[in-house]
């Protein structure tokens, strides 16, 4: 990767449950891990109720139900239909910000730079408090959090974070193909199918663009 002097890059393959339990890098340096799931899974937020997901429907579709340690609602992970990048930042790094509401501001600008380079228009980074909806506790992409990115009002980049005294882990995801019904169809909540229809046009996918290379180039421009 061209940004080796700025960030170390790794690629990890496996079940979503294993990838979410990845431990911090052994060397304390800025690291990006591309996470490649080998089977479909729906990842619940750290405090989300397992009852939000209809396990019978998930099982019938071959989708496992896992939990991540970062907050937010559920995220459907289907091989080849998303790009998942974990960005690890060691405490004390010049990019580190103690205020969790501003901690991802720098990363948002990296994503805007990367996606702009891919020809996506109308990009905007969200710098501010969480914008919640009635669905955001249940579905990650139904809300808009600090550092997340939209394009012409449609959410493109979801970011959740987990922090310790030594590391911040920013879990970033973009959909290649956004299928609202596929996500909301897994939920047990009343009216979830209707909600899936209403959210169809509020989230966007990025298609087959080379997101990994674009993010790498954007990170290389950090100073």
C-alpha positions in Angstrom: 0.0 0.0 0.0 1.2 3.5 -0.8 0.4 4.8 2.7 2.7 2.4 4.5 4.6 5.3 6.0 1.4 6.6 7.5 -0.8 3.6 8.2 0.0 -0.1 8.2 -2.6 -2.1 6.2 -3.8 -5.7 7.0 -6.4 -7.9 5.4 -8.3 -10.4 7.5 -10.8 -13.1 6.3 -13.2 -15.1 8.4 -16.6 -15.2 10.1 -18.0 -11.9 11.2 -18.0 -13.1 14.8 -14.2 -13.6 14.7 -13.5 -10.4 12.9 -15.4 -8.4 15.4 -13.3 -9.9 18.2 -10.0 -8.9 16.6 -7.5 -7.7 19.1 -5.5 -4.5 18.8 -2.5 -4.5 16.5 0.6 -5.9 18.2 2.6 -2.8 17.3 1.4 0.5 18.5 1.0 2.3 15.2 -1.8 3.6 13.0 -3.4 0.5 11.3 -6.2 -0.2 8.9 -7.6 -3.7 8.7 -9.8 -4.6 5.8 -12.3 -7.2 7.1 -13.6 -9.7 4.6 -16.5 -11.8 5.9 -16.8 -15.4 4.5 -20.5 -15.8 5.2 -23.6 -13.6 5.7 -24.1 -12.3 9.2 -26.1 -9.6 11.0 -24.1 -7.8 13.6 -25.9 -6.3 16.6 -24.7 -3.3 18.4 -23.2 -3.7 21.9 -26.3 -2.9 23.8 -28.9 -4.0 21.3 -31.5 -6.6 22.2 -31.1 -10.0 20.5 -34.8 -10.0 20.2 -34.6 -7.4 17.5 -33.7 -10.1 15.0 -36.0 -12.9 13.9 -33.6 -15.8 14.3 -35.8 -18.2 12.3 -35.8 -15.8 9.3 -32.1 -15.3 9.7 -31.5 -19.1 9.9 -33.6 -19.7 6.8 -31.5 -17.3 4.9 -28.2 -18.7 6.1 -27.4 -15.6 8.1 -25.7 -15.9 11.5 -26.4 -13.4 14.3 -23.3 -11.9 16.0 -22.6 -9.0 18.3 -20.0 -6.3 18.0 -18.6 -4.3 21.0 -19.1 -0.9 19.4 -22.5 0.8 19.7 -25.3 1.4 17.3 -27.9 -0.8 15.6 -27.8 -3.9 13.4 -25.6 -4.1 10.3 -26.2 -6.8 7.6 -22.9 -8.1 6.3 -23.0 -10.0 3.0 -19.8 -11.1 1.2 -19.0 -8.8 -1.7 -21.8 -6.4 -0.9 -19.9 -4.1 1.4 -16.5 -2.7 2.3 -15.6 -3.0 6.0 -12.5 -1.2 7.2 -11.4 -1.0 10.9 -9.1 2.0 11.6 -7.0 1.7 14.7 -5.4 4.8 16.3 -3.1 4.5 19.3 -3.6 6.9 22.2 -1.3 9.9 22.0 -1.3 9.9 18.2 -1.5 13.5 16.8 -4.9 12.5 15.3 -6.3 11.4 18.7 -9.1 13.5 20.1 -10.5 12.9 23.6 -14.0 14.2 22.8 -15.8 11.1 21.3 -18.2 13.4 19.4 -15.2 14.8 17.5 -12.9 11.9 17.5 -13.8 10.8 14.0 -13.8 14.2 12.4 -10.4 13.6 10.7 -11.5 10.2 9.5 -14.7 11.7 8.0 -12.5 14.1 5.9 -10.5 11.1 4.7 -13.6 9.4 3.5 -14.8 12.5 1.8 -11.5 12.9 0.0 -11.5 9.2 -1.0 -15.1 9.1 -2.3 -14.6 12.5 -4.1 -11.7 10.9 -5.9 -14.1 8.1 -7.1 -16.4 10.7 -8.6 -19.2 10.6 -6.0 -20.8 14.0 -5.8 -22.7 15.9 -3.0 -20.4 14.5 -0.3 -20.8 15.9 3.3 -19.2 14.8 6.5 -21.4 15.0 9.6 -19.7 17.0 12.3 -22.0 17.1 15.3 -24.1 15.1 17.7 -25.9 11.9 16.7 -29.0 12.4 14.6 -31.3 9.7 15.8 -34.5 8.3 14.3 -37.0 5.9 15.7 -35.1 3.2 13.8 -31.5 4.0 14.6 -31.3 2.0 17.8 -32.2 -1.0 15.7 -30.6 -0.4 12.3 -27.2 1.4 12.1 -27.7 3.1 8.8 -31.1 4.6 10.0 -29.3 7.3 12.0 -26.4 9.7 11.3 -23.5 9.8 13.8 -20.3 11.9 14.2 -17.9 11.4 11.4 -20.3 9.6 9.1 -20.7 10.7 5.4 -23.6 11.3 3.1 -23.9 12.0 -0.6 -26.7 14.2 -1.7 -28.4 13.5 1.6 -28.1 9.7 1.4 -25.9 7.9 4.0 -22.8 6.3 2.5 -20.3 5.7 5.3 -21.3 4.3 8.7 -18.7 4.6 11.6 -18.9 3.2 15.1 -16.1 3.4 17.6 -14.8 1.6 20.6 -12.2 3.2 22.8 -9.8 2.1 25.5 -7.0 3.9 27.3 -4.6 2.6 24.6 -6.6 2.5 21.3 -9.5 3.9 19.4 -11.1 1.5 16.9 -13.2 3.1 14.2 -15.3 0.5 12.4 -16.2 1.9 9.0 -18.6 0.4 6.5 -19.9 1.3 3.1 -22.4 -0.7 1.1 -21.7 -1.7 -2.4 -25.4 -2.5 -2.7 -27.9 -1.3 -0.2 -31.0 -3.5 0.1 -33.3 -2.0 2.7 -35.7 -4.9 2.7 -32.9 -7.4 3.2 -32.0 -5.7 6.5 -35.5 -4.7 7.8 -36.8 -8.2 6.8 -34.7 -9.7 9.5 -36.3 -7.6 12.3 -39.0 -8.6 14.6 -40.2 -5.0 15.2 -43.7 -4.0 14.1 -43.9 -2.4 10.7 -40.3 -3.3 9.8 -41.1 -4.1 6.2 -42.8 -0.7 5.8 -39.8 0.9 7.3 -37.5 -0.8 4.9 -39.4 0.7 2.0 -39.3 4.2 3.6 -35.5 3.9 4.0 -34.8 2.7 0.5 -33.7 6.1 -0.7 -32.0 7.4 2.4 -29.0 5.1 2.1 -26.8 4.6 -0.9 -24.3 2.0 -2.2 -21.0 2.8 -4.0 -21.1 -0.1 -6.5 -17.9 -1.6 -7.7 -15.6 1.3 -7.1 -12.2 0.6 -5.7 -12.8 2.0 -2.2 -9.8 0.4 -0.5 -7.3 2.0 -2.9 -9.2 5.4 -2.7 -9.0 5.3 1.1 -5.4 4.3 1.0 -4.5 7.3 -1.2 -6.5 9.7 1.0 -4.7 8.5 4.1 -1.4 9.0 2.3 -2.2 12.6 2.0 -2.6 13.1 5.7 0.0 15.3 7.3 
